[in-house]
């Protein structure tokens, strides 16, 4: 969105809004008792982003990706997606666009917000807006009506800005050509392997040679900064027994998330792709079609489809798996491919199917019918999810309370003793990137802890298993050790 502003904005109002932006990050990894009370994480212009807003944006992204990837979602994938940075970027982008919207006079009105809320199906009962349902659903999502209505007003404003930019944006022929070249180019790469000669029989250097080499290459042996920490971990699983989920909450979740319990018809298929561009000359198309027809004849003649895909398919994503695309819905594929795959019975092989990618030979391996999981069957999973969400909220609340106590005490170990909790003794030295015991490895946590001054207390940090509050108890500066070490 922001690149559209920069590229296509013609109004001086937009330019003023963009160039007037100053983003200041406040205590991203460190801790200040005053800032903790103010709850300020970052500033865009004169507007602050709070820790609460950031936490909620992060949780919403996490939930979105969990739904999108289902059982394939993992802690490793969450780290690769860098959800924490995504959440912060999202909040910053929204404020930047909001500044431009105000300059352009595109703010949303109270009447527009009210009309939008009244038309939300999720807030309706028997087709009519229900205030009690509205408040309950917001509570389940850790939002107050004021917070939700503020967000909605901002969303409406963003839509107006997007429409404004879309009307002004022009895509040139050069941009189209550049996109085609970037997304459809192929390269051929040649490489060789160089193997080192065996070194077992080389003579060992003496001490003088070792010391001389060390003196010339000292920086190679520099040891990184090391730190000792005291910390308290608030595990989500420790609070599961302290929360309860009602039948009403389970039923309401089931009603509000129908997409989680409905499965559209699915096909598991294999395919063999012969690439040819839509704009390819006719003689090239005919040549590729002839090759595809030859392989099609072999496939329909009973030859192993997986082996044919491995040998002939030009789809790098599936060829090594024998052309297996896994299960997919009709809408997940481009129309011509989806229609062809769903028109086949299990075991059948299609004729040639032409798409913008080229010619496909498709084999239907299996089909799953449309299915809706009944409430009683879904109940255990819903209850587990809601209990986890409530336990997560409770763990976060406890961590916030402890964070304030630790700040008042000025010491995590003393605060833990006051709260009848245990904090590991700060005896071990850690280097940046090394995880704390019982705390999953997370670059964000390590960076935050190594940004703190000696004696500094962190804000509440989120790990995969819960929430963490830590203090730097000692710092050992980076050093070059003696050569004998």
C-alpha positions in Angstrom: 0.0 0.0 0.0 2.7 2.5 1.0 4.7 1.9 -2.2 1.6 2.9 -4.2 1.5 6.2 -2.3 5.2 6.8 -3.1 4.9 5.8 -6.7 1.6 7.2 -7.8 0.7 10.0 -5.4 0.1 13.3 -7.3 -1.4 15.3 -4.4 0.9 17.5 -2.4 -1.3 16.5 0.6 -0.1 12.9 0.3 3.5 13.9 -0.1 3.3 16.1 3.0 1.8 13.3 5.0 4.5 10.8 3.9 7.5 13.1 4.4 6.3 14.4 7.7 6.3 11.0 9.3 8.8 10.3 12.0 8.8 6.9 13.6 10.5 6.6 17.0 10.9 3.2 18.6 10.7 3.4 22.4 12.1 0.7 24.6 11.6 -2.0 22.0 13.9 -4.3 23.9 14.6 -2.3 27.1 12.5 -1.3 30.0 11.6 2.0 31.6 9.1 2.1 34.5 7.6 5.4 33.2 7.3 4.1 29.7 5.8 0.8 31.0 3.1 2.9 32.7 2.6 4.9 29.5 2.5 1.6 27.6 4.2 3.2 24.6 6.0 1.0 22.1 6.5 3.3 19.0 5.4 6.7 17.7 4.3 7.6 14.2 4.1 11.4 13.9 2.3 12.5 17.1 0.4 9.1 17.6 1.7 6.4 19.8 1.4 2.6 19.3 0.9 0.9 22.6 2.1 -2.5 23.8 -1.6 -3.6 24.1 -2.2 -2.7 20.5 0.9 -4.5 19.4 0.1 -7.6 21.4 -3.4 -7.8 20.0 -2.2 -7.3 16.4 0.3 -10.1 16.9 -2.3 -12.4 18.4 -4.6 -11.8 15.4 -1.9 -12.5 12.9 -1.0 -15.7 14.8 -4.6 -16.8 14.8 -5.0 -16.0 11.1 -1.9 -18.1 10.1 -3.1 -20.9 12.4 -6.4 -21.1 10.5 -4.6 -20.7 7.1 -2.0 -23.4 7.6 -4.0 -25.7 10.0 -2.0 -28.7 11.1 1.0 -27.5 9.1 1.4 -24.4 11.3 4.4 -24.8 13.7 6.6 -22.7 15.9 9.4 -22.8 13.3 7.0 -21.5 10.6 5.9 -18.7 13.0 9.5 -17.7 13.4 10.1 -17.8 9.7 7.1 -15.5 9.1 8.5 -13.1 11.7 5.0 -12.3 13.1 6.3 -9.8 15.6 7.8 -7.6 12.9 4.7 -8.1 10.7 2.4 -6.9 13.5 4.5 -3.8 14.2 4.7 -3.0 10.4 1.0 -3.4 10.1 0.3 -1.0 12.9 2.8 1.6 11.5 1.3 1.3 8.0 -2.2 1.9 9.3 -1.1 5.0 11.1 0.8 6.3 8.1 -2.2 5.8 5.8 -4.5 7.4 8.4 -2.3 10.5 8.4 -2.6 10.8 4.7 -6.4 10.2 4.9 -6.8 13.0 7.3 -4.9 15.3 5.0 -7.2 14.2 2.1 -10.4 14.6 4.1 -11.2 10.9 3.9 -12.0 10.2 7.5 -15.0 8.0 8.4 -18.0 9.3 10.2 -19.8 8.0 13.3 -22.8 7.2 11.2 -20.7 5.0 8.8 -19.3 3.1 11.7 -22.7 2.5 13.3 -24.1 1.4 10.0 -21.3 -1.1 9.5 -21.7 -2.6 12.9 -25.4 -3.0 12.5 -24.8 -4.9 9.2 -22.3 -7.4 10.6 -23.9 -10.8 10.4 -21.8 -12.1 13.4 -23.4 -9.5 15.7 -27.0 -10.4 14.6 -29.5 -12.7 16.1 -32.4 -13.8 13.9 -31.2 -11.2 11.4 -31.3 -8.3 13.9 -28.3 -6.6 15.7 -28.0 -8.0 19.2 -26.2 -5.8 21.7 -25.5 -8.6 24.2 -24.0 -10.8 21.5 -21.9 -7.9 20.2 -20.3 -7.3 23.6 -19.8 -11.0 24.3 -18.0 -11.6 20.9 -15.8 -8.6 21.5 -14.9 -9.9 25.0 -13.9 -13.3 23.4 -11.5 -11.4 21.2 -10.1 -9.3 24.1 -11.6 -6.0 22.8 -13.9 -3.4 24.2 -16.7 -1.8 22.1 -14.7 1.5 22.1 -11.5 -0.3 20.9 -13.4 -2.2 18.2 -15.3 0.9 17.0 -12.1 2.8 16.8 -10.5 0.1 14.7 -13.5 -0.1 12.5 -13.4 3.6 11.9 -9.8 3.3 10.9 -10.6 0.3 8.6 -13.3 2.4 6.8 -10.9 5.2 6.4 -8.3 2.9 5.0 -10.8 1.6 2.4 -11.4 5.1 1.3 -7.7 5.8 0.9 -7.2 2.5 -1.0 -10.0 3.5 -3.4 -8.4 6.9 -3.8 -5.0 5.5 -4.7 -6.5 2.8 -6.9 -8.2 5.5 -9.0 -4.9 7.3 -9.5 -2.6 4.4 -10.0 -1.5 3.7 -13.6 0.3 0.6 -14.7 2.7 1.2 -17.6 3.7 -1.2 -20.3 7.3 -1.1 -19.0 6.0 -2.3 -15.6 4.0 -5.1 -17.2 7.1 -6.2 -19.2 9.3 -6.1 -16.1 6.8 -8.2 -14.2 6.7 -10.8 -16.9 10.5 -10.9 -17.2 10.9 -11.3 -13.5 8.3 -13.9 -12.9 8.7 -16.1 -16.0 12.5 -16.0 -16.7 14.6 -19.1 -16.4 18.4 -19.6 -16.0 20.8 -22.4 -16.7 23.5 -22.8 -14.1 26.8 -24.7 -14.4 28.8 -25.7 -11.4 31.7 -27.8 -10.3 32.9 -29.3 -7.0 36.4 -28.8 -5.6 37.6 -31.3 -3.0 40.5 -30.5 -0.7 43.4 -32.8 -0.6 43.7 -35.1 2.5 45.7 -33.3 5.3 46.3 -36.2 7.7 50.0 -36.5 6.8 50.8 -32.8 7.1 53.2 -31.8 9.9 51.8 -30.2 13.0 52.9 -26.6 13.7 54.9 -25.8 16.8 53.9 -23.3 19.5 55.8 -20.4 18.0 54.0 -20.9 14.7 50.7 -21.1 16.4 51.3 -18.0 18.4 52.5 -16.1 15.4 49.4 -17.1 13.4 47.2 -16.1 16.4 48.8 -12.6 16.6 48.1 -12.0 12.9 44.5 -13.2 13.1 43.4 -12.2 16.6 39.9 -10.9 15.6 39.0 -14.4 14.3 39.2 -15.6 17.9 37.3 -12.8 19.6 34.7 -14.1 22.0 31.3 -12.4 21.9 29.7 -10.4 24.8 28.3 -12.7 27.5 25.5 -12.1 30.0 23.9 -13.6 33.1 20.2 -13.4 33.5 17.5 -13.9 36.2 14.0 -14.6 34.8 10.6 -15.9 35.5 8.6 -17.8 32.9 4.7 -17.8 33.0 3.8 -21.0 31.1 0.4 -21.1 29.4 0.0 -24.8 30.3 0.3 -24.0 34.0 -2.9 -22.0 33.9 -5.1 -24.4 32.0 -6.6 -25.8 35.2 -7.5 -22.3 36.3 -9.9 -21.5 33.5 -13.3 -22.8 32.4 -15.2 -22.8 29.1 -19.0 -22.8 29.1 -21.3 -24.7 26.6 -22.5 -21.3 25.4 -19.0 -20.2 24.6 -18.4 -23.4 22.6 -21.7 -23.1 20.7 -21.0 -19.4 19.9 -17.5 -20.2 18.6 -18.9 -23.0 16.4 -21.5 -20.5 15.0 -19.0 -17.8 14.4 -16.4 -19.9 12.7 -18.3 -22.0 10.2 -15.3 -22.1 7.8 -13.3 -24.1 10.4 -15.8 -26.9 10.4 -16.9 -27.0 6.8 -14.9 -28.8 4.2 -15.5 -28.2 0.5 -15.2 -31.1 -1.9 -11.5 -31.9 -2.5 -9.5 -33.8 -5.1 -6.1 -35.3 -4.7 -4.4 -35.2 -8.1 -1.1 -35.6 -9.9 -0.2 -33.7 -13.0 2.5 -33.4 -15.7 3.2 -29.9 -16.9 4.7 -29.0 -20.3 5.5 -25.3 -20.1 4.5 -23.0 -23.0 3.6 -19.3 -22.8 0.3 -18.0 -24.0 2.2 -15.7 -26.3 4.4 -18.4 -27.8 4.5 -18.7 -31.6 2.3 -21.4 -33.1 5.2 -23.7 -34.2 6.5 -23.8 -30.6 3.0 -24.5 -29.2 2.6 -27.4 -31.7 6.0 -28.8 -30.8 5.2 -28.8 -27.1 1.7 -30.2 -27.7 3.2 -33.1 -29.7 5.6 -34.0 -26.8 2.7 -33.8 -24.3 0.5 -36.0 -26.5 3.3 -38.6 -26.7 3.5 -38.7 -22.8 -0.3 -38.7 -22.6 -0.5 -41.8 -24.7 2.0 -43.5 -22.4 0.0 -42.5 -19.3 -3.3 -43.8 -20.7 -1.5 -46.9 -21.9 -0.8 -47.9 -18.3 2.8 -46.6 -17.7 3.5 -45.4 -14.2 2.1 -41.8 -14.0 4.5 -40.9 -11.1 7.5 -41.9 -13.1 6.3 -40.1 -16.2 5.9 -36.9 -14.1 9.3 -37.3 -12.6 10.9 -37.6 -16.0 8.8 -35.1 -18.0 7.0 -32.6 -15.8 8.3 -29.0 -15.8 6.6 -28.1 -12.5 9.5 -27.9 -10.0 7.2 -27.9 -7.1 5.6 -31.3 -7.8 7.7 -33.2 -10.3 10.0 -34.7 -7.6 6.9 -36.0 -5.9 5.7 -37.8 -9.0 3.4 -34.8 -9.9 1.5 -35.1 -6.6 -0.4 -31.9 -5.8 -2.1 -33.2 -2.6 -5.7 -32.4 -1.8 -7.2 -29.1 -3.1 -10.6 -27.5 -3.6 -11.9 -26.4 -7.0 -11.3 -22.7 -6.1 -7.7 -23.2 -5.1 -6.7 -23.9 -8.7 -7.2 -21.8 -11.8 -10.6 -22.5 -13.4 -9.6 -24.6 -16.3 -7.4 -26.9 -14.2 -9.9 -27.1 -11.3 -12.8 -28.0 -13.6 -10.8 -30.7 -15.4 -9.6 -32.3 -12.1 -13.1 -32.3 -10.6 -14.6 -33.8 -13.8 -12.5 -36.9 -13.4 -13.3 -40.0 -11.4 -10.5 -41.4 -9.1 -8.0 -43.3 -11.3 -9.0 -41.4 -14.5 -6.5 -39.4 -16.6 -7.5 -36.2 -18.5 -6.8 -35.2 -22.0 -4.4 -32.3 -22.5 -5.6 -29.3 -20.4 -4.3 -25.8 -21.6 -3.7 -23.1 -18.9 -1.6 -20.0 -18.9 1.3 -22.2 -17.7 1.2 -24.6 -20.6 -0.3 -28.1 -21.2 -1.2 -30.4 -18.3 -2.0 -34.1 -18.0 -4.0 -34.6 -14.9 -4.7 -37.8 -12.9 -7.4 -37.9 -10.3 -6.1 -40.0 -7.4 -8.8 -39.5 -4.8 -11.8 -37.4 -3.8 -13.2 -36.2 -0.5 -16.9 -35.2 -0.4 -18.2 -31.9 1.1 -18.5 -32.3 4.8 -19.5 -30.2 7.8 -18.3 -31.4 11.2 -21.2 -31.5 13.7 -20.9 -29.5 16.9 -20.6 -32.5 19.2 -17.7 -33.9 17.2 -16.0 -30.5 17.1 -16.7 -29.7 20.8 -13.4 -31.2 22.3 -11.2 -29.2 19.8 -13.2 -26.0 20.4 -13.0 -26.4 24.2 -9.3 -27.0 24.0 -8.7 -23.9 21.9 -10.9 -21.7 24.1 -9.2 -23.0 27.2 -5.8 -22.3 25.7 -6.8 -18.8 24.8 -8.1 -18.1 28.3 -5.0 -19.6 29.9 -2.9 -17.5 27.5 -4.7 -14.4 28.6 -4.3 -15.3 32.3 -0.6 -16.0 31.9 -0.1 -12.7 30.2 -2.0 -10.9 33.0 0.1 -12.6 35.6 3.3 -11.7 33.7 2.2 -8.0 33.5 1.5 -8.0 37.2 4.9 -9.5 37.9 6.6 -7.0 35.5 5.2 -4.1 37.5 6.3 -5.8 40.8 9.8 -6.4 39.5 10.1 -2.8 38.3 9.0 -1.6 41.8 11.5 -3.9 43.5 14.2 -3.2 41.0 15.1 -6.9 41.0 13.6 -9.9 39.4 14.9 -12.3 42.1 13.5 -10.3 44.9 10.2 -9.8 43.1 10.0 -13.6 42.6 10.6 -14.2 46.3 7.9 -11.6 47.2 5.4 -13.4 44.9 6.4 -16.9 46.2 7.8 -17.8 42.8 11.2 -19.1 41.7 13.8 -17.4 39.5 16.8 -19.4 38.3 20.0 -18.3 40.0 22.0 -16.1 37.5 25.1 -18.3 37.4 25.5 -19.3 33.7 26.8 -17.0 31.0 24.9 -16.7 27.7 25.9 -15.4 24.3 23.4 -13.7 22.0 21.2 -16.2 20.2 21.5 -18.8 22.9 18.2 -19.7 24.5 17.5 -19.6 28.2 16.8 -23.0 29.8 13.1 -24.1 29.4 12.6 -21.1 27.0 12.3 -21.9 23.3 14.9 -20.3 21.0 13.6 -17.0 19.7 15.8 -14.3 18.0 13.3 -11.6 19.2 13.8 -12.6 22.9 17.6 -12.8 22.6 17.8 -9.4 20.9 15.6 -7.8 23.5 17.7 -9.2 26.4 21.0 -8.1 24.8 19.6 -4.6 24.1 19.1 -4.1 27.9 21.7 -2.3 30.0 23.2 -4.2 33.0 20.5 -4.3 35.7 17.8 -3.6 33.1 14.5 -5.4 33.3 12.7 -6.5 30.2 9.1 -5.8 29.2 6.9 -8.9 29.0 8.4 -11.1 26.3 6.4 -13.8 24.5 7.8 -17.3 23.9 6.2 -20.3 22.3 5.2 -21.7 25.7 4.2 -18.5 27.6 5.5 -15.1 28.7 8.9 -14.1 30.2 10.2 -11.3 32.4 14.0 -11.2 32.7 16.8 -9.0 34.1 20.4 -8.6 33.1 22.4 -9.5 36.3 25.9 -9.2 34.8 27.7 -8.3 31.5 31.1 -9.6 30.3 32.4 -7.5 27.4 33.6 -9.1 24.2 37.3 -10.0 24.4 40.2 -11.7 22.6 41.3 -14.6 24.8 45.0 -15.6 25.3 46.4 -17.6 22.5 46.9 -20.6 24.8 43.2 -20.9 25.3 
